[in-house]
Amino acid sequence: MKSKLIIFLPLITALLLMNSISAHAKTILIVGDSISASYGMTPEQGWVKLLQQRLQQKYPKQHTVINASMSGETTSGALARLPKLLHTHKPDVVVIELGGNDGLRGQPPQLIQRNLSQLVTLSQKSQAKVILFGMKIPPNYGTSYSQAFENNYQIVAKQHNIKLLPFFLEGIAGYNHLMQADRIHPNVQAQPKLLNLAWKYIEPTLK
């Protein structure tokens, strides 16, 4: 009997370890626009792929990143896609990086705020933790519009009690050596900086 127990101990230990890893494994869904869709570069160079690599290094075989970002995506477009994404991937964490294209198209701030709020609500109803990445738009849209646009993120984050990264391009926008020729999209050199900004908000949700 004792010898049988000794034989089964490694198996029991392995099963317990597998269950422990499974219990802590998270699926992270990134719902963003061109900034998260690696516009102007290969997907392997983008910050989302760098996130997956860092997770693999720190937490081997535990966490999965699903990048559902699309260049040109708006809050309305994402709102139409999100229910299926939530049903398919059942994420534990949802990162919402949207609104920039809405602002560039001059969409009413109230519409952007409503869409962001609904994106958060849907994600929370699926039992996911939500992180909102804030954005700013060029000042030529006018002070009042730019301020209302930026305030949307603060309002939605407070309303739903979620984490907010105030400005995802902090320390990047306005620095030509970190931006592509269009001065809108971060370049390859900026991707590690985007990762570091995102990491401070994403990693705590995995513990």
C-alpha positions as CSV (number, residue, x, y, z in Angstrom):
1,M,0.0,0.0,0.0
2,K,2.8,2.4,0.9
3,S,4.6,1.7,-2.4
4,K,1.4,2.4,-4.4
5,L,1.1,5.7,-2.5
6,I,4.7,6.7,-3.4
7,I,4.0,5.8,-7.1
8,F,0.9,8.0,-7.2
9,L,2.3,11.0,-5.3
10,P,4.0,12.5,-8.4
11,L,0.8,12.1,-10.4
12,I,-1.3,13.8,-7.7
13,T,1.2,16.6,-7.4
14,A,1.2,17.2,-11.2
15,L,-2.7,17.2,-11.2
16,L,-2.8,19.7,-8.4
17,L,-0.3,21.9,-10.1
18,M,-2.2,21.8,-13.4
19,N,-5.4,22.7,-11.5
20,S,-3.7,25.6,-9.8
21,I,-2.3,27.0,-13.1
22,S,-5.7,26.6,-14.7
23,A,-7.5,28.4,-11.9
24,H,-5.2,31.4,-12.3
25,A,-5.0,31.5,-16.1
26,K,-6.6,34.6,-17.6
27,T,-7.9,35.5,-21.1
28,I,-7.3,39.1,-22.0
29,L,-9.3,40.6,-24.8
30,I,-8.0,43.8,-26.4
31,V,-10.7,45.8,-28.2
32,G,-9.0,48.7,-29.9
33,D,-8.4,50.6,-33.1
34,S,-5.3,51.0,-35.3
35,I,-3.0,51.8,-32.3
36,S,-3.6,48.2,-31.0
37,A,-3.9,46.7,-34.5
38,S,-0.2,47.3,-35.3
39,Y,-1.0,49.8,-38.1
40,G,2.0,50.4,-40.3
41,M,4.0,47.5,-39.0
42,T,3.8,43.7,-38.7
43,P,1.6,42.3,-35.9
44,E,4.7,40.9,-34.3
45,Q,6.0,44.4,-33.7
46,G,2.9,45.8,-32.1
47,W,2.5,46.3,-28.4
48,V,-0.2,43.6,-28.1
49,K,2.2,40.9,-29.3
50,L,4.9,42.3,-27.0
51,L,2.3,41.9,-24.2
52,Q,1.8,38.3,-25.0
53,Q,5.6,37.8,-25.0
54,R,6.1,39.4,-21.6
55,L,3.2,37.4,-20.1
56,Q,4.8,34.2,-21.5
57,Q,8.1,35.2,-19.9
58,K,6.7,36.1,-16.5
59,Y,3.8,33.6,-16.4
60,P,4.7,30.7,-18.7
61,K,1.7,29.0,-20.3
62,Q,-0.9,30.8,-18.1
63,H,-2.4,33.8,-19.8
64,T,-3.8,34.2,-23.3
65,V,-4.2,37.5,-25.2
66,I,-6.9,37.9,-27.9
67,N,-6.4,40.9,-30.1
68,A,-9.7,42.0,-31.6
69,S,-8.5,45.4,-32.6
70,M,-9.2,46.8,-36.1
71,S,-7.8,49.8,-37.9
72,G,-10.4,52.4,-38.3
73,E,-12.6,50.9,-35.5
74,T,-15.1,53.2,-33.8
75,T,-17.0,52.8,-30.6
76,S,-20.1,52.0,-32.6
77,G,-18.4,49.4,-34.6
78,A,-16.9,47.7,-31.6
79,L,-20.2,47.8,-29.8
80,A,-21.7,45.7,-32.7
81,R,-18.9,43.2,-32.5
82,L,-18.4,42.9,-28.7
83,P,-21.3,40.5,-27.8
84,K,-19.9,37.8,-30.2
85,L,-16.3,38.4,-28.9
86,L,-17.4,38.0,-25.3
87,H,-19.4,34.8,-26.1
88,T,-16.6,33.3,-28.1
89,H,-13.6,34.1,-25.9
90,K,-15.2,34.5,-22.5
91,P,-12.4,36.9,-21.4
92,D,-11.4,37.6,-17.8
93,V,-10.1,41.0,-18.7
94,V,-11.3,43.4,-21.4
95,V,-9.1,46.3,-22.5
96,I,-11.0,49.0,-24.3
97,E,-8.8,51.2,-26.4
98,L,-11.3,53.2,-28.5
99,G,-12.7,56.6,-29.3
100,G,-9.8,58.1,-31.3
101,N,-11.5,57.5,-34.6
102,D,-14.8,58.8,-33.3
103,G,-13.1,62.0,-32.3
104,L,-11.3,62.4,-35.6
105,R,-14.6,62.1,-37.3
106,G,-16.2,64.8,-35.1
107,Q,-18.7,62.4,-33.5
108,P,-20.8,64.0,-30.7
109,P,-19.0,63.5,-27.4
110,Q,-22.3,62.3,-25.9
111,L,-22.5,59.5,-28.4
112,I,-18.9,58.4,-27.7
113,Q,-19.5,58.4,-24.0
114,R,-22.7,56.4,-24.4
115,N,-21.0,53.8,-26.6
116,L,-18.0,53.5,-24.2
117,S,-20.4,53.1,-21.3
118,Q,-22.3,50.3,-23.1
119,L,-19.0,48.6,-24.0
120,V,-18.0,48.5,-20.3
121,T,-21.5,47.4,-19.2
122,L,-21.5,44.4,-21.7
123,S,-18.0,43.4,-20.5
124,Q,-18.9,43.6,-16.8
125,K,-22.1,41.6,-17.4
126,S,-19.9,38.8,-18.8
127,Q,-17.9,38.9,-15.5
128,A,-14.8,40.5,-17.0
129,K,-12.6,43.1,-15.4
130,V,-12.5,46.2,-17.6
131,I,-9.6,48.6,-18.2
132,L,-10.3,51.8,-20.2
133,F,-7.5,53.4,-22.2
134,G,-8.0,57.1,-22.6
135,M,-7.2,59.1,-25.7
136,K,-6.8,62.8,-26.8
137,I,-7.4,64.4,-30.1
138,P,-5.5,67.2,-31.9
139,P,-6.2,70.8,-30.6
140,N,-7.5,72.0,-34.0
141,Y,-10.9,70.5,-33.2
142,G,-11.4,73.3,-30.7
143,T,-10.9,73.5,-27.0
144,S,-14.5,72.8,-25.9
145,Y,-14.8,69.7,-28.1
146,S,-11.3,68.4,-27.2
147,Q,-12.1,68.8,-23.5
148,A,-15.5,67.1,-23.7
149,F,-13.9,64.3,-25.7
150,E,-11.2,63.7,-23.0
151,N,-13.7,64.0,-20.2
152,N,-15.6,61.1,-21.5
153,Y,-13.1,58.6,-20.3
154,Q,-13.0,60.1,-16.8
155,I,-16.8,60.0,-16.6
156,V,-17.2,56.5,-17.9
157,A,-14.4,55.1,-15.6
158,K,-15.9,56.8,-12.5
159,Q,-19.5,55.7,-13.5
160,H,-18.5,52.0,-13.7
161,N,-15.7,52.1,-11.1
162,I,-13.0,50.7,-13.5
163,K,-9.3,51.4,-14.0
164,L,-8.5,54.2,-16.4
165,L,-5.2,54.8,-18.2
166,P,-5.7,58.5,-18.8
167,F,-3.8,58.9,-22.0
168,F,-2.5,55.8,-23.9
169,L,0.0,57.9,-25.9
170,E,1.5,59.7,-22.9
171,G,5.2,60.5,-23.7
172,I,4.7,59.3,-27.3
173,A,2.3,61.7,-29.0
174,G,4.1,64.9,-30.2
175,Y,7.5,63.2,-30.3
176,N,8.3,62.8,-34.0
177,H,10.9,60.1,-33.5
178,L,8.2,57.9,-31.9
179,M,5.5,58.6,-34.5
180,Q,4.9,57.5,-38.0
181,A,4.9,60.0,-40.9
182,D,1.2,60.7,-40.4
183,R,1.9,62.0,-36.9
184,I,-1.1,60.0,-35.7
185,H,0.1,56.4,-35.3
186,P,3.0,55.4,-33.0
187,N,5.9,53.7,-34.9
188,V,7.8,50.5,-34.1
189,Q,10.1,52.3,-31.6
190,A,7.1,53.4,-29.6
191,Q,5.6,50.0,-29.1
192,P,7.7,49.0,-26.0
193,K,6.6,52.3,-24.4
194,L,3.0,51.5,-25.2
195,L,3.5,48.1,-23.6
196,N,5.0,49.6,-20.4
197,L,2.1,52.0,-20.1
198,A,-0.5,49.2,-20.6
199,W,1.4,46.7,-18.4
200,K,1.0,48.9,-15.2
201,Y,-2.8,48.5,-15.6
202,I,-3.1,45.0,-17.0
203,E,-0.7,43.0,-14.8
204,P,-2.6,43.8,-11.5
205,T,-5.8,42.3,-12.9
206,L,-4.0,38.9,-13.3
207,K,-3.3,38.5,-9.6
